[in-house]
Amino acid sequence: MPECLLELKNIYKSFGGVKALENISLKINSGEVLCLAGENGCGKSTLIKIISGFYKPDSGSIIMVDKEFKKMELRDAIKGGIQVVYQDFSIFPNLTVYENIAMNTLISKQKKIVKKKEMHKLAEMALEKIGARIPLDSLIETLSVADKQLVAISRAILCDAKIMIFDEPTSALTNKEVKELFHVIQNLKTSGMSIMFVSHKLDEMFDICDRVYVLSNGKNVIDGEMCQFNKKKLVYYMTGKEYSDENIAKEVTATEPILEVRNLGLQNYFHNINFKIYTGEVLGITGLLGSGRTELAKAIYGLMPADSGSIYINGKEVKIDSAMKGLEYHIAYVPEDRLTEALFMDQSITRNIIIQTMKKVSRTGLYNSKKALEEAKNWIQQLNIKTANPKNKVSTLSGGNQQKVVLAKALMTDPQIIILNCPTVGVDIGSKMDISILIQEIAEKGVAVILISDDSNEILTNCKRFLLIKNGEIENEYLSKDYTESTLYSKLIR
């Protein structure tokens, strides 16, 4: 029988009278990978913060190493070997690898004088434990996302981690880097460490996790071995909705392309790109990170103008050398990173929706707040954006609802062509299903949709045909009906 490293009994937590967690009981055992699953807002983050000592429960108890805590402090959690690797990794970009890894250990030992040689040795030892090779003197800011993550893991190991919590660890990793991370996790598991793995990606849950604990509205829905579930069953417990991975794209009836790209190129990014898309079609473009997919999207929209080739809209050649030109030709673009490229997080939901179409909510050149609010409410209703008030900051929304705000902003421009660059990155499975339905509804209204994604399921579900881009070139055009997730994934990484 595996050793129980941590047990939660009847945990309750509320904020301002709103229940975040209700009667949560959970055991975390040594040598297992436990998946913590559920939609955004289900209570996952609150539970992680209680386990790590950041939040104190209103009632219930936490048992760790035969010691019972009613209100566990941060220092108790750290002393008990609980470490959290957050999405931002919480590392210092202006310090070196060895300084980031060794610093916490030396501080905990209350050392007033430290030697570079000693820090080097500690960092080297920690990296060796996970089989990572990263130059110790490199500045963190120069590293890839994957290497930054390995630094955070190494630091946790050096702090005698017994339970390591990974919060959305693969959201910014390539497929190859995900495989390397999973190899590290398997090694940690073999050493007896317990891993809590938080992810929205179903394939990852089934690939790496032994057990799953599902939350919904702050309550436990199911707790069981991963082998007891399939995708449809797990999604139902997470969302209450039936999951289907069948292709939902409609047949295209248009005979003339609305957009045609001929020999399009941008030095150092992509070259000789040719394709057509038709009114009402959802055309997939898939490729790995760095393949040129994002630069191609930005070139068509005008953010990174192409330096060779031609773009035709409705049979006429056009020159798109700025985003304003893109909008002028009724092209909308939804970028990959909504937080830094698409949203003003401190501004209201209303302002984020209408920001590109101020003329629609202005009279005689003056901003009409009443009209803006009406437009925002209309889109909130159409896209089923869950919010109590359109005047709330967009930062108050879940990731899936934030993405719907970005879609609303793009659709307000009345596009004929919309480019969606990885539209479901970082959103939960329920929101992902909602966005897939929205994509099809957009196409049915006569908009041509270019869907860029490295998620095989997303491409095969939403598109009848797709293009594969590798090293800045379109390798070929394929039909979704000829592929499964695994065969498309194999083609991607080959």
N, C-alpha and C positions, 0 to 999 in steps of 0.2 A: 504493500500500500504506500502511495506517495505521501510525503510529509506535508501537512497543512501549514503553510507559512503565514497565512493571514486569514482571519475570518471576520466578516461583518455580520452583526445580528440586529435585525429590526431597526435599520437606520431610517430616520426621518430627517428631512431638511426642507425648510421653506424660506422664501424671501418676500418680505412685505405681505405675508398672509397667503402667498401663492406657493403651493406645494411643488417642490422640485424633485424630491425623492420621497417615496412612501413605502415603508415596511420592506426595505431592501436587506436581504440576507444572502451572503455570498462567501464561498470558500475559494482561496487561491492556493493551489498545491505546487510543490516543487516539481521541476522538470516537465512543465506543461506550457503550451501556448494557448492562452484563453482569449477568445475573441469577445470584445465588448461591442455589441451591435445595437443599432437603432437609428431612427431618423434624427435630423438636427432638432434640438430642443427637447429630446427625450430624457435628458438627465445624465448623459455620459460624462460631460465635462465636470458637472457637480460631483459625481461619484469619484472621478479621478482626483479631484481636489480634496475630497474627504479622506481618501486612501493615503494621499501624500501629506496630510496634515495642514493643508492650506485653509480648508474650511473645517469647522467643528459642527458635528451633527446636532440637531435639536434634541434628539433622543436616540437610544440604541447604544450599542457598544462595539468596540473594535478589539479583537484578540490577536496579539502578535507575540510569538515565542512564549506562550502560556501566560502572558501578562495582559490584563484587560484594561482598556482605556475607554472612558466615557467621552473624553475630549482629547484626542491625540494631537500633540503639537508637531510643528515641522521638524524640530530636532529629534523627536521620538521616531518619526517616520524615517528620517535619514539614518539614525542610529540603528534602526531595525532593518536597514538595507533596501529601502524603497527609493527608487530613482525614476524620474519621468523625463523622457526625451520628447520635448515639445516640437511642434512643426518648425518653429524658428530656431530651435536647438539651444537658445540661450547661451551663446558663446560670444567671445569678444573678438570682433573682426580685425581690430588693430593690434592684437597680440599674436604671438607665434603658436604653432601647434603644441609644442611642449609646455608653454605657459598655460594654455587653456586646459590641458589635460591634468597637469600637476597642481595647479593653484589651489583647488578646493581641498585636496588632501593635506597640503602644507598648512593651509589656514586652519583646518580642523585640528591639526596637531599644535596649533598656536606657536608656530615657528616665527621668530622675529627676524632671523637672518637665513636666507636661502642661497644655495649655490646652483649655478646653471647646470653643473655636472649632475647634481642630485636630481634636478627637475628633468633633465634629459633621460636619466636612467628610469625614473618613474614612468615617463611618457612612453619610452621604448618598450617597457615591460607590458604596459596596458595595451598598446597597439599589437604586440606579438600575440596576446591572448585571443584576439579576434582575427588574426592573420592579415592585418592591414599594413600596407607599406605607404606611408606618407612622410615626406621630408619634415623632420622635427622643427627646423628653423623657418619653415614657410609661414608667411602671414595667413591667417584664416581667410581674409578677404580675397586671397588669390586662389582659393580652393574651389573645386566643384561642389555642388550641393551634396552629392553622395559622400565625398570626403569630409565635409563639415559634419555630416551625420555620424560618420565613423569616429570623429574626434569626440562628439558628444557621448557616444556609446563607451568609448575608451575611458573618458572621465568618470562615467558612472561606475564602470567596473573597478576603477581604482578606489572608489568610495565604498567598496565591499557590497555592491548591489546584490540582493537576493531576489528582489522582485523588480523587473524593469517594465515600465509602461511606455509603449510607443503610441503617440497620438498622431494619426494620419501620416505614417512615416514615408509613404511612397508617393505622396501627392506631386512632388517635383522631380521624381527620378525617372530615368529612362528604363525600358524593359530589362536591359542588361544589368543596370544598377539595382533594380528590384531583386533579380535573381541573386546577386552578390549579397544583398542585405539579408535575404532569406537564408543563405548559407551561414551567415554570421549568427542569425537567430537560432538556427538548428544547433550550432555549436554551443551556444549559451544554454540552450535547453538540455543538451547532453551533459553539460557540466552540473546540472541540478538547479539552475536558475529558473524562475518562473517568469513568463512573459505575458503581459496583458497587451493585446494588439487591437487598436481601434482603427477601423477602416470602413469606407463606404463601398469598396470594390469586392464584389462577390467572389470573383475568381481567386483573389488573394486570400480571402477568408478560408476557402476550401483548400487552398494550396498549403497554408502554413499553420492553421489552427487545429488544436485537438478538441477543444470544447468551446461552446458558444453560450453567452449570457445576453439575452435580448431585453432591452428596455423600451417601454412605450409610455409616454406621459408620466415619467417618474416611477413607474412600477415595473417589476419583473414580469415578463410575459412567458418566457421559457428559459430553461437552463439544461443543456444536455450535450452529449458527445456529438461532435461534428458529423460523424458517420451516420447519425440518425436523420440527417436533413439532406434535401436537395435544394436547388436554387429557388424553385417555386414555393416550397414549404417555408424556407427561411424568410423570403421576401414577404410572404403573407403574415408571418409573425411580427415582422418589423413594421409593416405599413398597413396591414389589414386589406391590402389589394392583391388581386390575382396578377402574377407575373407571367409575361410571355416574351420569348425572344424571337418570335416569328416576324418576318418582314412585314412592315405596315405601310410601305410606300405605295402610292398610287401609280398606275400606268400614265405615262405622258402622252398627250394627244397632239401637242404642238409640233409642227413640221419644220419651222424656221427657228434658228437659235436666237435667243434674246441677247446672249453674250458669246462672243467668239474671241479666243486668244490665239494669236499666230506668232510662233517663233519668239515668244517673250523671254527676255533675259535681263538679269541684273548681276553685274560683275561680282564674283566671289560668293554668290548665293544660289542662283539658278540660271538655266539657259535652255533655249530651244523648247519652250513650253507651248504645247498646242492642245486645245480642247474647246468643246462647245457645250453650252447648257441651254435648256429650253424652259419657257414659261411653265411654271407649275412643277418643275422637277426639283428633286433633292439629289444633287450630285455629290458623292463622297470624294474627298481627297485624303488619303492616309499615308503616313510616313513617320519615321522616328524623329525625335527631337534632333534638330540640326540638319534635317534633310532638305530644308529650304521651304517647307510648307507655310510657315508664318510669313516669311519675306514675300512669298508669292501672293498671299492674301493682302498684305499691305501694299504691294505694287498695284494690284487691281483696284484697290480703294484709293490709292494716291498718297499714302503715308510714306512709302519708299518707292518713288517712281522708277519704272523699268527704264533701262538705258538702251534696250534694243527690242525689236519686234513691234507688234501692233495689237490694239484692242478694238474690237468692233461691237457696237451696241445697236441692235435692230438693223444690222447690215451696214451701218455707217461707221467709218473709222473715227475714233475719238482719242484725244490726248488728255490723259489723267495724270497731272503732275502735282496734285495736292489733294488733301482730304476734302477741301471745299469743292473741288472739281468732281470728286467722287459723289458727293451729296447732290451736286448739280445734275449728274447723270443718273440720279435715283439709285445709288448704291449705298447700302448701309453695311457697317462692319461692327461685329461684336468681338472684341479682343479676348485673348486667352486669359489674361490676368485682370479680373474685374476690379480688384482692390487698388491697383496702381495705374491702370490704363482706362478704366471705364466709369468708376464711381467717385463722387466726392463724399467721403464717408461721414464728414461732419455736417453735411447739408441734408435737407429733408428729402423724403421719398419723392415728393412733388417736384422739387427743383431738379433732382436727378433725372426725372422722366422728361421734363420739358426743356432741358438745357440746350439741346440742339435745334429746337424749333420755337424759339422765342417769339418769332413773328406770329405764330398761331395763337399766342396768348397775350398779344399786345394790341392796343388800340391807339391809333395816331402816335405810334412810337413809344407809348407808355405801357409798362408791364401791368397786366390785369391779373391780380392775385386770385380773384374769384374764378376767372376763366381757366387759369392754370390749375386750380384745385379741381374744377370740373373735369378737365382733361385727365388729370392724374387718377381721379376716382373711376373714370371710364376704363382706363387701362388696368387699374387694380382689379376691377371686376372681370374684365375680359380674360386676364391672365391668371386670375385667382391668386393674387398676391396676398399673403396672410399678414395683415397689419391692423392694429386698432385705430390708427390715425395716419392719414397721408402726410401730416405735418411732422411726424416722428422722423428722427435721423435715420438714414438708410443703414447705418451701422447697427441699428436695433434688430434688423431682420436676420433670419437664418441665411446660410449660403445659397440655398435654392431660391429663396425669395429675392435675394439680392440679384441673382442672375436673371430672374424674371423682370426686375426693374431695368436691367441693361437691355433686355429684349424689347421692353416697352419703349425705352428711349430710341432704339433703332427703328422700331415700327412706326413711331410718330412722324418719321421723316417721309412716310409713304414710299418705301423703296420698291423698285421693280426687281432688284437683285439684292440679296442679303448674304453676307459672308459670316458664317458662324465658326469661330476658331476655338475648338475644344470647349463647347458650350456647357458641358456637364462636369468639368474638372472641379473637384472639391465639394460636390453637392451629394446629398444622400440619395439612396436608391428610389425613394418615393418621388422626390423632386426630379430625378433623372427621367423617370417614367412620364411625369407631367410635361417635361420639356420636350420629350420625343413626340408626344401628342401635339404639342404646340407647333413643332416644326412641320408636321404634316398639315396642320390647319393653315399655317402660313402659306405653304405650297398650294393648297387647294384654293386659296384666294387669288392665285395667279402670280405669286412671287417666285422667282427662281432662287433656290437656296443652295449655296455652296457650303457643305458641312465638312470641316477639317477636323480630323481626330485620329489618335493612335489607339483608340479603344475599338477593338475588332467588333464587339457586340453592337456598339453605337452605329458603326458604319453598316453592318449587315442588317440591322433592324430598320434603319431609316432610309436606305438608298437602294435603288434597283441596280445602279451601276456605280463604280468608283474607280478613281485613278490612284496608282501607287507611285509616290515620289521617293526617289533615293538619290542622294548626292547631287541634289539640284536638278535632276532630270525625271520626267515622267517615264517610268519603266514600261507601263502599259495600261490599258483600260480593261476592267474585269466586271463580270456580272455577279451580284451578291448571291444569287441562287446556286452558284457553282462552288461556294465556300462555306466552311464552318468557322467558328471562332478559332479553333486550334490550327486549321490549315491556313487561315489568313495571318494569324500570329506568326506561324513558321515562315510565311512568305515575307513578312515585315522584317524579321531579324536575320534572314538568310543573306 
